[in-house]
Amino acid sequence: MTPYGYDKPLEAFGKPFVPGVKPGKKFIKRVEKDLPLDSNNLSIALKLYNNLNEVVEFSEKFEAFGQDLSLDFLKRIYEKPINSINLTDNQVTCKNWAELYAFFLTKHNIPCVVNISGVHYSIYLKEEGYIFNADATIINKDKNDNYKMDDLTRSKLGLRPSGFNALISDEELGAKQVNVYDLGLNLDKSTEIDYVNFEDRTNAIIKNLTNCKTFEIRNIPEITDEVTDNFSLINNLLLEEDLGSVSAIAYINTLIKVLFSKEQQQHLAYVQVKDKGKSKEEKYTEIINYNPKEDRKHRHDYTMGIPNLEGYNFIYRDGSLELLTKGKARKVIETSMKIDMDILSNKGGSL
């Protein structure tokens, strides 16, 4: 493989980051846990990447309101300084994440730049004869199994990251990205994460679950068919993890692709909504409708509309799936749409 862009200065890929502030001591200590300081810079950079991704979550409110930077309260979240992020208040955006990662790389004398594409931030660094792009918040498709998740989610599930990639010359594309773990480079053992196919991982967990015949979702007294059985299984898999809502929904949608046949998936519709659950603040979540009598050609296109809610309706709420009646599902969607309309009528207002 021929590296792309290594002869260029790093500044050709972005701007250096000069941190004016720094995170708290406990946060720094956690991200620097088990750093291979006696190894090469690439191993240190990769360990910092994996550790950082384990302790931060993507902002639920930022995702819930569509990352619209014309809204003042979202702009404040987007521009949140890195000294405000800690092990408790750990929600980030692409900007916060990139600035945090740049802080740790700079602290360990690893040259890097921040790349800004529109409003999206990522990091470029140069090590071991390659230019690397590090981006944990973008949703990408793993080339081994074609499942879409960002690395903040993958890290929580123990999956190999897919957002730390070298730039490789390509005759057709000019440049393509290759996962750092596929380059055959000398990496410290502390950075090793064996590739595990998502489907194999899921099936292994299922085998280890006890009482596999009595999966239950809240409000479902008995399992009577394959649809509720699969959603109950998803619910049990969720309870095995500790995920924020953005990662949890990505996990749910990926599990659906594993557990439901392609024919069954044609009967699913997904509605992104804002829902308070037990909390007092709106959180990003999703209602999933399974209608056995309707095929959906554009089943993800319901952000601003209400699909036919006949059949089953499930919502991710307070850490698990909940079965909703048609009426309750409609009420949640209508409430979410009203919030959107109120925000639009007070454009730029605070929340």
Short mmCIF file of the C-alpha atoms (twelve columns), coordinates in Angstrom:
data_MODEL
# 
_entry.id   MODEL 
# 
loop_
_atom_site.group_PDB 
_atom_site.id 
_atom_site.type_symbol 
_atom_site.label_atom_id 
_atom_site.label_alt_id 
_atom_site.label_comp_id 
_atom_site.label_asym_id 
_atom_site.label_seq_id 
_atom_site.Cartn_x 
_atom_site.Cartn_y 
_atom_site.Cartn_z 
_atom_site.pdbx_PDB_model_num 
ATOM 1   C CA . MET A 1   0.000   0.000   0.000  1 
ATOM 2   C CA . THR A 2   1.303   3.413   -0.980 1 
ATOM 3   C CA . PRO A 3   0.748   6.176   1.582  1 
ATOM 4   C CA . TYR A 4   -1.134  9.243   0.404  1 
ATOM 5   C CA . GLY A 5   -0.101  12.780  1.306  1 
ATOM 6   C CA . TYR A 6   2.840   11.910  3.548  1 
ATOM 7   C CA . ASP A 7   5.093   14.291  1.620  1 
ATOM 8   C CA . LYS A 8   2.733   17.169  2.433  1 
ATOM 9   C CA . PRO A 9   3.011   19.259  5.599  1 
ATOM 10  C CA . LEU A 10  0.475   18.293  8.232  1 
ATOM 11  C CA . GLU A 11  -0.970  21.812  8.002  1 
ATOM 12  C CA . ALA A 12  -2.266  20.933  4.530  1 
ATOM 13  C CA . PHE A 13  -4.934  18.857  6.314  1 
ATOM 14  C CA . GLY A 14  -6.030  21.325  8.981  1 
ATOM 15  C CA . LYS A 15  -5.032  23.817  11.629 1 
ATOM 16  C CA . PRO A 16  -2.983  23.233  14.781 1 
ATOM 17  C CA . PHE A 17  -4.999  23.288  18.001 1 
ATOM 18  C CA . VAL A 18  -3.706  25.418  20.835 1 
ATOM 19  C CA . PRO A 19  -5.681  24.515  23.964 1 
ATOM 20  C CA . GLY A 20  -6.390  27.483  26.188 1 
ATOM 21  C CA . VAL A 21  -7.913  25.247  28.856 1 
ATOM 22  C CA . LYS A 22  -7.621  21.609  29.871 1 
ATOM 23  C CA . PRO A 23  -9.905  18.918  31.315 1 
ATOM 24  C CA . GLY A 24  -9.866  18.045  35.005 1 
ATOM 25  C CA . LYS A 25  -7.230  15.808  36.580 1 
ATOM 26  C CA . LYS A 26  -9.519  12.783  36.975 1 
ATOM 27  C CA . PHE A 27  -10.586 12.948  33.335 1 
ATOM 28  C CA . ILE A 28  -6.983  13.231  32.157 1 
ATOM 29  C CA . LYS A 29  -5.933  10.333  34.366 1 
ATOM 30  C CA . ARG A 30  -8.690  8.102   32.970 1 
ATOM 31  C CA . VAL A 31  -7.927  8.894   29.319 1 
ATOM 32  C CA . GLU A 32  -4.212  8.307   29.929 1 
ATOM 33  C CA . LYS A 33  -4.832  4.967   31.639 1 
ATOM 34  C CA . ASP A 34  -2.311  2.252   30.655 1 
ATOM 35  C CA . LEU A 35  -0.586  4.431   28.060 1 
ATOM 36  C CA . PRO A 36  2.344   2.599   26.415 1 
ATOM 37  C CA . LEU A 37  4.757   5.470   27.009 1 
ATOM 38  C CA . ASP A 38  7.780   3.336   26.115 1 
ATOM 39  C CA . SER A 39  6.266   2.441   22.719 1 
ATOM 40  C CA . ASN A 40  5.950   4.416   19.468 1 
ATOM 41  C CA . ASN A 41  3.846   7.554   19.051 1 
ATOM 42  C CA . LEU A 42  1.243   5.754   16.935 1 
ATOM 43  C CA . SER A 43  0.554   3.269   19.746 1 
ATOM 44  C CA . ILE A 44  0.191   6.139   22.222 1 
ATOM 45  C CA . ALA A 45  -2.138  8.002   19.847 1 
ATOM 46  C CA . LEU A 46  -4.273  4.910   19.275 1 
ATOM 47  C CA . LYS A 47  -4.497  4.110   22.995 1 
ATOM 48  C CA . LEU A 48  -5.545  7.701   23.719 1 
ATOM 49  C CA . TYR A 49  -8.160  7.415   20.961 1 
ATOM 50  C CA . ASN A 50  -9.646  4.210   22.361 1 
ATOM 51  C CA . ASN A 51  -9.573  5.437   25.970 1 
ATOM 52  C CA . LEU A 52  -11.221 8.766   25.129 1 
ATOM 53  C CA . ASN A 53  -13.987 7.025   23.192 1 
ATOM 54  C CA . GLU A 54  -14.735 4.785   26.170 1 
ATOM 55  C CA . VAL A 55  -15.484 7.693   28.515 1 
ATOM 56  C CA . VAL A 56  -17.469 10.161  26.385 1 
ATOM 57  C CA . GLU A 57  -20.925 9.976   24.807 1 
ATOM 58  C CA . PHE A 58  -22.412 11.911  21.912 1 
ATOM 59  C CA . SER A 59  -24.697 14.713  23.096 1 
ATOM 60  C CA . GLU A 60  -28.301 13.527  23.293 1 
ATOM 61  C CA . LYS A 61  -29.771 17.014  23.019 1 
ATOM 62  C CA . PHE A 62  -27.494 17.970  20.117 1 
ATOM 63  C CA . GLU A 63  -28.662 14.880  18.234 1 
ATOM 64  C CA . ALA A 64  -32.310 15.297  19.274 1 
ATOM 65  C CA . PHE A 65  -32.550 18.754  17.736 1 
ATOM 66  C CA . GLY A 66  -30.829 17.840  14.485 1 
ATOM 67  C CA . GLN A 67  -27.437 19.483  15.199 1 
ATOM 68  C CA . ASP A 68  -28.944 22.808  14.062 1 
ATOM 69  C CA . LEU A 69  -26.330 25.455  14.908 1 
ATOM 70  C CA . SER A 70  -28.785 28.275  14.226 1 
ATOM 71  C CA . LEU A 71  -30.286 27.400  17.629 1 
ATOM 72  C CA . ASP A 72  -28.475 29.183  20.438 1 
ATOM 73  C CA . PHE A 73  -28.713 26.337  22.936 1 
ATOM 74  C CA . LEU A 74  -27.240 23.874  20.427 1 
ATOM 75  C CA . LYS A 75  -24.478 26.274  19.504 1 
ATOM 76  C CA . ARG A 76  -23.545 26.460  23.192 1 
ATOM 77  C CA . ILE A 77  -23.347 22.664  23.342 1 
ATOM 78  C CA . TYR A 78  -21.278 22.608  20.142 1 
ATOM 79  C CA . GLU A 79  -18.842 25.206  21.473 1 
ATOM 80  C CA . LYS A 80  -18.608 23.773  24.978 1 
ATOM 81  C CA . PRO A 81  -14.987 24.164  26.186 1 
ATOM 82  C CA . ILE A 82  -13.054 21.014  26.956 1 
ATOM 83  C CA . ASN A 83  -12.528 21.966  30.610 1 
ATOM 84  C CA . SER A 84  -16.308 21.583  31.069 1 
ATOM 85  C CA . ILE A 85  -16.212 17.915  30.067 1 
ATOM 86  C CA . ASN A 86  -15.556 15.387  32.808 1 
ATOM 87  C CA . LEU A 87  -16.346 11.788  33.745 1 
ATOM 88  C CA . THR A 88  -19.870 12.772  34.833 1 
ATOM 89  C CA . ASP A 89  -20.713 15.538  32.358 1 
ATOM 90  C CA . ASN A 90  -19.268 13.556  29.465 1 
ATOM 91  C CA . GLN A 91  -21.459 14.392  26.457 1 
ATOM 92  C CA . VAL A 92  -19.633 15.759  23.418 1 
ATOM 93  C CA . THR A 93  -20.103 16.874  19.826 1 
ATOM 94  C CA . CYS A 94  -17.643 16.351  16.986 1 
ATOM 95  C CA . LYS A 95  -16.007 19.691  17.881 1 
ATOM 96  C CA . ASN A 96  -15.626 18.937  21.579 1 
ATOM 97  C CA . TRP A 97  -14.340 15.438  20.831 1 
ATOM 98  C CA . ALA A 98  -11.760 16.635  18.279 1 
ATOM 99  C CA . GLU A 99  -10.479 19.339  20.614 1 
ATOM 100 C CA . LEU A 100 -10.193 16.854  23.467 1 
ATOM 101 C CA . TYR A 101 -8.271  14.393  21.325 1 
ATOM 102 C CA . ALA A 102 -6.018  17.171  20.012 1 
ATOM 103 C CA . PHE A 103 -5.346  18.220  23.617 1 
ATOM 104 C CA . PHE A 104 -4.132  14.726  24.567 1 
ATOM 105 C CA . LEU A 105 -2.047  14.287  21.409 1 
ATOM 106 C CA . THR A 106 -0.413  17.677  21.941 1 
ATOM 107 C CA . LYS A 107 0.213   16.880  25.612 1 
ATOM 108 C CA . HIS A 108 2.194   13.829  24.497 1 
ATOM 109 C CA . ASN A 109 4.102   15.721  21.800 1 
ATOM 110 C CA . ILE A 110 2.311   14.030  18.910 1 
ATOM 111 C CA . PRO A 111 1.826   16.606  16.135 1 
ATOM 112 C CA . CYS A 112 -1.744  16.882  14.899 1 
ATOM 113 C CA . VAL A 113 -4.146  19.278  13.206 1 
ATOM 114 C CA . VAL A 114 -7.886  19.833  13.450 1 
ATOM 115 C CA . ASN A 115 -9.724  19.463  10.158 1 
ATOM 116 C CA . ILE A 116 -12.979 21.407  9.768  1 
ATOM 117 C CA . SER A 117 -15.306 20.327  6.958  1 
ATOM 118 C CA . GLY A 118 -18.400 22.507  7.111  1 
ATOM 119 C CA . VAL A 119 -19.299 22.147  10.783 1 
ATOM 120 C CA . HIS A 120 -17.703 18.714  11.241 1 
ATOM 121 C CA . TYR A 121 -14.406 18.353  13.108 1 
ATOM 122 C CA . SER A 122 -11.874 15.522  12.905 1 
ATOM 123 C CA . ILE A 123 -8.147  15.041  13.550 1 
ATOM 124 C CA . TYR A 124 -5.187  14.359  11.260 1 
ATOM 125 C CA . LEU A 125 -1.782  13.159  12.453 1 
ATOM 126 C CA . LYS A 126 1.380   11.894  10.788 1 
ATOM 127 C CA . GLU A 127 3.133   8.795   12.137 1 
ATOM 128 C CA . GLU A 128 4.908   5.638   10.923 1 
ATOM 129 C CA . GLY A 129 5.058   6.848   7.320  1 
ATOM 130 C CA . TYR A 130 1.314   7.554   7.010  1 
ATOM 131 C CA . ILE A 131 -1.177  10.382  7.370  1 
ATOM 132 C CA . PHE A 132 -3.973  9.227   9.682  1 
ATOM 133 C CA . ASN A 133 -7.499  10.580  10.039 1 
ATOM 134 C CA . ALA A 134 -9.086  10.025  13.456 1 
ATOM 135 C CA . ASP A 135 -12.832 10.575  13.706 1 
ATOM 136 C CA . ALA A 136 -14.891 8.917   16.439 1 
ATOM 137 C CA . THR A 137 -18.179 10.780  16.001 1 
ATOM 138 C CA . ILE A 138 -18.935 10.174  12.343 1 
ATOM 139 C CA . ILE A 139 -21.141 7.194   11.490 1 
ATOM 140 C CA . ASN A 140 -19.333 4.918   9.080  1 
ATOM 141 C CA . LYS A 141 -19.725 1.447   7.695  1 
ATOM 142 C CA . ASP A 142 -17.378 -1.256  8.864  1 
ATOM 143 C CA . LYS A 143 -15.879 -2.797  5.733  1 
ATOM 144 C CA . ASN A 144 -15.904 -6.288  7.249  1 
ATOM 145 C CA . ASP A 145 -19.604 -6.567  8.052  1 
ATOM 146 C CA . ASN A 146 -21.237 -3.420  6.566  1 
ATOM 147 C CA . TYR A 147 -22.826 -2.313  9.843  1 
ATOM 148 C CA . LYS A 148 -23.017 1.446   10.473 1 
ATOM 149 C CA . MET A 149 -21.929 2.856   13.836 1 
ATOM 150 C CA . ASP A 150 -19.592 5.536   15.114 1 
ATOM 151 C CA . ASP A 151 -16.583 4.637   17.228 1 
ATOM 152 C CA . LEU A 152 -18.119 6.081   20.401 1 
ATOM 153 C CA . THR A 153 -20.672 3.282   20.081 1 
ATOM 154 C CA . ARG A 154 -18.202 0.634   18.961 1 
ATOM 155 C CA . SER A 155 -15.940 1.350   21.932 1 
ATOM 156 C CA . LYS A 156 -18.786 0.713   24.393 1 
ATOM 157 C CA . LEU A 157 -19.500 -2.628  22.709 1 
ATOM 158 C CA . GLY A 158 -15.884 -3.785  22.674 1 
ATOM 159 C CA . LEU A 159 -15.695 -3.665  18.887 1 
ATOM 160 C CA . ARG A 160 -12.643 -2.693  16.881 1 
ATOM 161 C CA . PRO A 161 -12.740 1.002   15.890 1 
ATOM 162 C CA . SER A 162 -13.247 1.894   12.250 1 
ATOM 163 C CA . GLY A 163 -12.614 5.652   12.453 1 
ATOM 164 C CA . PHE A 164 -8.805  5.645   12.853 1 
ATOM 165 C CA . ASN A 165 -7.565  5.242   9.294  1 
ATOM 166 C CA . ALA A 166 -4.481  5.793   7.159  1 
ATOM 167 C CA . LEU A 167 -4.737  7.620   3.843  1 
ATOM 168 C CA . ILE A 168 -3.678  5.300   1.002  1 
ATOM 169 C CA . SER A 169 -3.199  6.226   -2.663 1 
ATOM 170 C CA . ASP A 170 -5.905  4.909   -4.958 1 
ATOM 171 C CA . GLU A 171 -5.917  5.161   -8.763 1 
ATOM 172 C CA . GLU A 172 -9.658  5.764   -8.987 1 
ATOM 173 C CA . LEU A 173 -10.381 7.718   -5.813 1 
ATOM 174 C CA . GLY A 174 -7.067  9.509   -5.401 1 
ATOM 175 C CA . ALA A 175 -7.043  8.426   -1.758 1 
ATOM 176 C CA . LYS A 176 -8.858  5.858   0.317  1 
ATOM 177 C CA . GLN A 177 -8.849  5.045   4.010  1 
ATOM 178 C CA . VAL A 178 -7.475  1.836   5.511  1 
ATOM 179 C CA . ASN A 179 -8.016  0.852   9.139  1 
ATOM 180 C CA . VAL A 180 -4.884  1.283   11.255 1 
ATOM 181 C CA . TYR A 181 -5.186  -2.335  12.397 1 
ATOM 182 C CA . ASP A 182 -4.973  -3.588  8.816  1 
ATOM 183 C CA . LEU A 183 -1.609  -1.961  7.999  1 
ATOM 184 C CA . GLY A 184 0.599   -4.572  9.677  1 
ATOM 185 C CA . LEU A 185 2.386   -1.924  11.745 1 
ATOM 186 C CA . ASN A 186 4.168   -2.496  15.041 1 
ATOM 187 C CA . LEU A 187 1.541   -1.574  17.634 1 
ATOM 188 C CA . ASP A 188 1.815   -1.986  21.374 1 
ATOM 189 C CA . LYS A 189 -0.189  -4.864  22.864 1 
ATOM 190 C CA . SER A 190 -2.232  -2.410  24.941 1 
ATOM 191 C CA . THR A 191 -3.828  -1.145  21.728 1 
ATOM 192 C CA . GLU A 192 -4.832  -4.557  20.441 1 
ATOM 193 C CA . ILE A 193 -8.525  -5.084  19.789 1 
ATOM 194 C CA . ASP A 194 -9.293  -8.282  17.929 1 
ATOM 195 C CA . TYR A 195 -11.705 -7.881  15.058 1 
ATOM 196 C CA . VAL A 196 -15.021 -9.469  15.978 1 
ATOM 197 C CA . ASN A 197 -17.828 -9.657  13.474 1 
ATOM 198 C CA . PHE A 198 -20.812 -7.839  14.972 1 
ATOM 199 C CA . GLU A 199 -23.152 -10.689 14.148 1 
ATOM 200 C CA . ASP A 200 -20.832 -13.260 15.740 1 
ATOM 201 C CA . ARG A 201 -20.513 -11.057 18.812 1 
ATOM 202 C CA . THR A 202 -24.294 -10.744 19.085 1 
ATOM 203 C CA . ASN A 203 -24.840 -14.481 18.732 1 
ATOM 204 C CA . ALA A 204 -22.174 -15.200 21.360 1 
ATOM 205 C CA . ILE A 205 -23.926 -12.921 23.871 1 
ATOM 206 C CA . ILE A 206 -27.271 -14.529 23.097 1 
ATOM 207 C CA . LYS A 207 -25.830 -17.954 23.862 1 
ATOM 208 C CA . ASN A 208 -24.586 -16.713 27.214 1 
ATOM 209 C CA . LEU A 209 -27.883 -15.164 28.245 1 
ATOM 210 C CA . THR A 210 -29.787 -17.228 30.751 1 
ATOM 211 C CA . ASN A 211 -33.507 -17.919 30.580 1 
ATOM 212 C CA . CYS A 212 -33.500 -17.381 26.806 1 
ATOM 213 C CA . LYS A 213 -37.087 -18.560 26.424 1 
ATOM 214 C CA . THR A 214 -38.675 -15.929 28.661 1 
ATOM 215 C CA . PHE A 215 -37.446 -12.625 27.301 1 
ATOM 216 C CA . GLU A 216 -39.739 -9.814  28.332 1 
ATOM 217 C CA . ILE A 217 -40.226 -6.185  27.438 1 
ATOM 218 C CA . ARG A 218 -41.896 -3.921  29.938 1 
ATOM 219 C CA . ASN A 219 -45.687 -4.184  29.451 1 
ATOM 220 C CA . ILE A 220 -45.461 -7.489  27.520 1 
ATOM 221 C CA . PRO A 221 -46.668 -10.261 29.857 1 
ATOM 222 C CA . GLU A 222 -46.049 -13.115 27.419 1 
ATOM 223 C CA . ILE A 223 -44.105 -13.668 24.237 1 
ATOM 224 C CA . THR A 224 -46.491 -14.796 21.548 1 
ATOM 225 C CA . ASP A 225 -44.713 -14.346 18.219 1 
ATOM 226 C CA . GLU A 226 -41.363 -13.851 16.504 1 
ATOM 227 C CA . VAL A 227 -41.610 -10.048 16.341 1 
ATOM 228 C CA . THR A 228 -42.033 -9.483  20.086 1 
ATOM 229 C CA . ASP A 229 -39.561 -12.278 20.751 1 
ATOM 230 C CA . ASN A 230 -36.887 -10.484 18.690 1 
ATOM 231 C CA . PHE A 231 -37.566 -7.128  20.303 1 
ATOM 232 C CA . SER A 232 -37.450 -8.739  23.729 1 
ATOM 233 C CA . LEU A 233 -34.125 -10.259 22.779 1 
ATOM 234 C CA . ILE A 234 -32.881 -6.819  21.714 1 
ATOM 235 C CA . ASN A 235 -34.053 -5.464  25.058 1 
ATOM 236 C CA . ASN A 236 -32.032 -8.085  26.943 1 
ATOM 237 C CA . LEU A 237 -28.970 -7.317  24.822 1 
ATOM 238 C CA . LEU A 238 -29.409 -3.624  25.663 1 
ATOM 239 C CA . LEU A 239 -29.482 -4.415  29.361 1 
ATOM 240 C CA . GLU A 240 -26.105 -6.133  28.973 1 
ATOM 241 C CA . GLU A 241 -24.540 -2.772  28.013 1 
ATOM 242 C CA . ASP A 242 -24.212 0.693   29.547 1 
ATOM 243 C CA . LEU A 243 -25.007 3.023   26.652 1 
ATOM 244 C CA . GLY A 244 -26.159 6.591   26.216 1 
ATOM 245 C CA . SER A 245 -29.237 7.052   24.064 1 
ATOM 246 C CA . VAL A 246 -27.372 7.923   20.837 1 
ATOM 247 C CA . SER A 247 -25.203 4.814   21.071 1 
ATOM 248 C CA . ALA A 248 -28.126 2.691   22.266 1 
ATOM 249 C CA . ILE A 249 -30.259 3.586   19.258 1 
ATOM 250 C CA . ALA A 250 -27.387 2.856   16.882 1 
ATOM 251 C CA . TYR A 251 -27.017 -0.509  18.634 1 
ATOM 252 C CA . ILE A 252 -30.753 -1.255  18.405 1 
ATOM 253 C CA . ASN A 253 -30.890 -0.451  14.692 1 
ATOM 254 C CA . THR A 254 -27.866 -2.644  14.029 1 
ATOM 255 C CA . LEU A 255 -29.314 -5.532  16.053 1 
ATOM 256 C CA . ILE A 256 -32.486 -5.303  13.979 1 
ATOM 257 C CA . LYS A 257 -30.415 -5.970  10.864 1 
ATOM 258 C CA . VAL A 258 -28.973 -9.077  12.527 1 
ATOM 259 C CA . LEU A 259 -32.135 -10.528 14.052 1 
ATOM 260 C CA . PHE A 260 -34.782 -9.678  11.449 1 
ATOM 261 C CA . SER A 261 -34.802 -11.048 7.906  1 
ATOM 262 C CA . LYS A 262 -34.612 -8.623  4.992  1 
ATOM 263 C CA . GLU A 263 -38.277 -9.317  4.294  1 
ATOM 264 C CA . GLN A 264 -39.217 -8.494  7.890  1 
ATOM 265 C CA . GLN A 265 -37.171 -5.301  7.790  1 
ATOM 266 C CA . GLN A 266 -39.401 -4.011  4.978  1 
ATOM 267 C CA . HIS A 267 -42.216 -3.743  7.524  1 
ATOM 268 C CA . LEU A 268 -40.294 -1.445  9.883  1 
ATOM 269 C CA . ALA A 269 -40.515 2.341   10.214 1 
ATOM 270 C CA . TYR A 270 -38.290 4.478   12.439 1 
ATOM 271 C CA . VAL A 271 -39.348 7.843   13.868 1 
ATOM 272 C CA . GLN A 272 -36.768 10.048  15.577 1 
ATOM 273 C CA . VAL A 273 -38.387 11.833  18.511 1 
ATOM 274 C CA . LYS A 274 -37.641 13.847  21.617 1 
ATOM 275 C CA . ASP A 275 -38.918 12.216  24.794 1 
ATOM 276 C CA . LYS A 276 -38.407 13.073  28.451 1 
ATOM 277 C CA . GLY A 277 -38.985 9.632   29.932 1 
ATOM 278 C CA . LYS A 278 -38.304 9.870   33.664 1 
ATOM 279 C CA . SER A 279 -36.036 12.888  33.223 1 
ATOM 280 C CA . LYS A 280 -37.102 16.502  32.895 1 
ATOM 281 C CA . GLU A 281 -35.142 17.155  29.700 1 
ATOM 282 C CA . GLU A 282 -35.900 16.098  26.149 1 
ATOM 283 C CA . LYS A 283 -33.656 13.292  24.977 1 
ATOM 284 C CA . TYR A 284 -32.963 11.878  21.562 1 
ATOM 285 C CA . THR A 285 -34.758 8.598   21.060 1 
ATOM 286 C CA . GLU A 286 -36.671 6.582   18.504 1 
ATOM 287 C CA . ILE A 287 -40.033 4.923   18.019 1 
ATOM 288 C CA . ILE A 288 -39.903 1.748   15.952 1 
ATOM 289 C CA . ASN A 289 -43.092 0.542   14.299 1 
ATOM 290 C CA . TYR A 290 -43.493 -2.965  12.910 1 
ATOM 291 C CA . ASN A 291 -46.532 -3.196  10.643 1 
ATOM 292 C CA . PRO A 292 -46.878 -6.684  9.101  1 
ATOM 293 C CA . LYS A 293 -49.437 -5.387  6.585  1 
ATOM 294 C CA . GLU A 294 -47.346 -2.568  5.094  1 
ATOM 295 C CA . ASP A 295 -44.077 -2.503  3.140  1 
ATOM 296 C CA . ARG A 296 -41.957 0.607   3.760  1 
ATOM 297 C CA . LYS A 297 -39.788 1.842   0.896  1 
ATOM 298 C CA . HIS A 298 -38.531 4.903   2.798  1 
ATOM 299 C CA . ARG A 299 -38.835 3.689   6.352  1 
ATOM 300 C CA . HIS A 300 -36.317 6.178   7.824  1 
ATOM 301 C CA . ASP A 301 -38.035 9.237   6.328  1 
ATOM 302 C CA . TYR A 302 -40.412 10.009  9.180  1 
ATOM 303 C CA . THR A 303 -38.513 12.672  11.113 1 
ATOM 304 C CA . MET A 304 -41.261 15.242  10.444 1 
ATOM 305 C CA . GLY A 305 -44.216 12.952  9.922  1 
ATOM 306 C CA . ILE A 306 -46.267 10.123  11.390 1 
ATOM 307 C CA . PRO A 307 -46.303 6.726   9.672  1 
ATOM 308 C CA . ASN A 308 -49.101 4.204   9.878  1 
ATOM 309 C CA . LEU A 309 -48.814 3.017   13.491 1 
ATOM 310 C CA . GLU A 310 -50.799 -0.198  13.173 1 
ATOM 311 C CA . GLY A 311 -49.006 -3.279  14.486 1 
ATOM 312 C CA . TYR A 312 -46.293 -2.989  17.143 1 
ATOM 313 C CA . ASN A 313 -44.728 0.221   18.475 1 
ATOM 314 C CA . PHE A 314 -41.579 0.228   20.583 1 
ATOM 315 C CA . ILE A 315 -39.702 3.154   22.132 1 
ATOM 316 C CA . TYR A 316 -36.237 3.302   23.664 1 
ATOM 317 C CA . ARG A 317 -36.779 4.953   27.030 1 
ATOM 318 C CA . ASP A 318 -34.835 5.033   30.305 1 
ATOM 319 C CA . GLY A 319 -32.344 2.395   29.229 1 
ATOM 320 C CA . SER A 320 -34.689 -0.193  27.742 1 
ATOM 321 C CA . LEU A 321 -37.379 -0.838  25.158 1 
ATOM 322 C CA . GLU A 322 -41.006 -0.241  25.998 1 
ATOM 323 C CA . LEU A 323 -44.086 -1.383  24.095 1 
ATOM 324 C CA . LEU A 324 -46.513 1.459   23.283 1 
ATOM 325 C CA . THR A 325 -50.090 1.381   22.129 1 
ATOM 326 C CA . LYS A 326 -50.875 3.083   18.825 1 
ATOM 327 C CA . GLY A 327 -52.387 6.036   20.680 1 
ATOM 328 C CA . LYS A 328 -49.432 6.501   23.027 1 
ATOM 329 C CA . ALA A 329 -46.961 6.246   20.153 1 
ATOM 330 C CA . ARG A 330 -48.872 8.911   18.224 1 
ATOM 331 C CA . LYS A 331 -48.944 11.159  21.308 1 
ATOM 332 C CA . VAL A 332 -45.154 10.891  21.733 1 
ATOM 333 C CA . ILE A 333 -44.597 11.772  18.063 1 
ATOM 334 C CA . GLU A 334 -47.058 14.676  18.151 1 
ATOM 335 C CA . THR A 335 -45.466 16.053  21.333 1 
ATOM 336 C CA . SER A 336 -42.039 15.837  19.690 1 
ATOM 337 C CA . MET A 337 -43.319 17.612  16.576 1 
ATOM 338 C CA . LYS A 338 -44.823 20.369  18.738 1 
ATOM 339 C CA . ILE A 339 -41.438 20.903  20.378 1 
ATOM 340 C CA . ASP A 340 -39.922 21.284  16.893 1 
ATOM 341 C CA . MET A 341 -42.587 23.792  15.880 1 
ATOM 342 C CA . ASP A 342 -42.072 25.805  19.082 1 
ATOM 343 C CA . ILE A 343 -38.331 25.903  18.465 1 
ATOM 344 C CA . LEU A 344 -38.813 26.960  14.836 1 
ATOM 345 C CA . SER A 345 -41.182 29.726  15.858 1 
ATOM 346 C CA . ASN A 346 -38.581 31.003  18.296 1 
ATOM 347 C CA . LYS A 347 -35.545 30.479  16.062 1 
ATOM 348 C CA . GLY A 348 -32.326 30.892  17.939 1 
ATOM 349 C CA . GLY A 349 -34.107 30.900  21.286 1 
ATOM 350 C CA . SER A 350 -32.775 29.178  24.366 1 
ATOM 351 C CA . LEU A 351 -33.970 25.911  25.822 1 
# 
